[in-house]
Amino acid sequence: MNAAIPQSGSKRRARTADQSLNRFAGFGTITVLLFAFLYLPIVILVVFSFNASNTISVWEGFTFKWYWIAAQNTDLHKAALNTLLIGGVATVVSVLLAIPAALVLSGRAETGSGGKYLLILSLPLMLPEIMIAIATLILFTTIGLNLGIGNVMIAHTVFCLPFALMPILARLRGMDHRLSEAAYDLYASRWQCFRLVVLPLLAPGIVTGAMLAFIVSFDNFIITLMVSGAGGTTLPLYIYGLVKTQMTPELNAISTGVLLLSLALLSTAFVLTKGRILGVSGMSE
Amino acid sequence: MRISKILTALAAGTMLTATTMAAQAEGKLNIYNWAGYTPPELVEKFEKETGIDVTIDTYDSNETLLAKLKAGGGGYDIIVTAHTFIEVNAKEGLIQKFNPKDLPNYKYLDKKFVDPSWDPESQYSLPYQWGTTSFAVDTAVYDKPIDSFETLFNPPAELAGKVGMLKGGSDLIAMAELYLGVPLCSEDPAEMQKVLDLLLAQKQSVKVYAGAAALRDQMVSGEIAMTSNYSGQVQRARAEKKTVQYVYPKEGVIAWVDALAIPADAKNLENARKFADFLLAPENAGALSNHAGYANGSAGSEEFMKPELIEAPELHVPEGIKTEPMKTCSPAANELEAQIMTQLMQ
């Protein structure tokens, strides 16, 4: 009985400390400023996409003109299509390669040899992107690989692999392996065990990995700039080129479109994983 | 592991399907150009006339293009680059002779672009667009007459702190050299020290070093009241803000040409030649100018150009004003330029 008293006291102290941290003077203000700093530029970007002026910093009235211009821009359409195609292929391939890699690495973790393989697979996360870009370019030039958009797909897949792998591996390591053992006890084949037990449990990790891979590919500039050939211009390359030469609110309209696409992707992933993608467990309960 | 094999095969299949889409097709033309510099309607017209499928990729700087060519060309059939890079690319074997003089529409080429200094026998290139680099002032802020680079490099009180400068080393330094009477691409450290001193003294009045488009935008918004810039960008700024005036200083202006060339490893040479010929036709050259906002190299194209472009003072250098063509600098001159830029941007 007495032993329980200090425990409840420590709980009370912990709760009080937690509350005092939440109410720390200035934390609220800092949070508001942080959100303002993060989101105000985005709000301004969206607002100025409806600007009637031909310049991005002088407000002259409301218009949808720039969205119409962007909608008519065939170069933009090609760049957007390339971005989605490259991102889609890089995501699918990197996830398909990451799943078996994660299965092997989680198995090797028990024997202790998984670490070195994981380190090798994680190199793209640690090396400066410019190094990877130059190395890939030299490789492609040396072997004479000139597949245009295909070069970008290959480079992106390699770069996206660790981003797809990490969430899958984390999910796999946190999984209760007794479930697969139970499946084997019930005479499931390895394929059945994988398809009916492991894969459904891995699904949130796969979705998270796929999203990470897609966003990394979608955003990529340096590697794309280095390795892209004819027909390989992506949205980041196209937008950067426009920044250097055009600077009209069409840029804002394009960026707003990209923002909406990102939000749509995030929302889809949020719904598919029942909120687990953002670590929100409440929705899944 | 069977699962692993199935997934790997599926991954390989996806990649193979996607990459085969990138295979070179007959009747194709791959163009590498500055962003927003190729009129889509002109491309559509060319595609309809010839049945050739055109792909346009865009870049942000001449250096990016040069790197791409050195790395194996990227599969492009036509490139558009600064005339100073034509000489470099030709020497390094990165572009090929395509004998523009044999093209049916070569007869329309403006005489001043026949056998130019950067391509003495007109074998490697054709002009795409051309213009000048000088500076512009907002007459609402400063309305006194200006006839010299003195105003730009030693701004009066009304303009101090409201100056914008092109951040590209070649543009920045060439203007200073022109003002000081120093030869372009000088290799003399003493002369280049004068250039550095001038730019460092001017720096106190400079609000921003930026790209051409950003400077145009800031000029229109009133953030800056005087800026160095390209003629076409100033013409666009004036369309937005009537008080913007392009200055033709007595020391002269820098002239540049964006030239069309064909990479050494171009796979669709005949299609590239067809496109080059297509652009020489006055009506197409006029459409190109209407889109990009600069002058073109075809005689007789004026009748196909917008009236406001024909009358634009930015596109017509007044009589008696010297136009100094940009030069291809030697490695020694480039090294001095790099040192100046490093010290200036510290």
Interface residues (C-beta under 8 A of the other chain):
Chain A: S53 N54 T55 I56 S57 V58 N73 T74 D75 K78 L85 V89 V92 V93 L96 L97 I99 P100 L103 V104 L137 F140 T141 G144 N146 L147 G148 I149 G150 N151 M153 I154 T157 R190 W191 F194 L225 M226 S228 G229 A230 G231 G232 T233 L237 Y238 Y240 G241 L242 V243 K244 T245 Q246 M247
Chain B: M1 R2 I3 S4 L7 T8 L10 A11 T14 M15 A18 T19 T20 M21 A22 A23 Q24 N30 Y32 W34 A35 G36 Y37 T38 P40 V43 T55 I56 D57 T58 Y59 D60 S61 T64 A71 G72 G74 G75 Y76 D77 G211 A212 A213 A214 R216 D217 Q218 V220 S221 G222 E223 R236 A239 E240
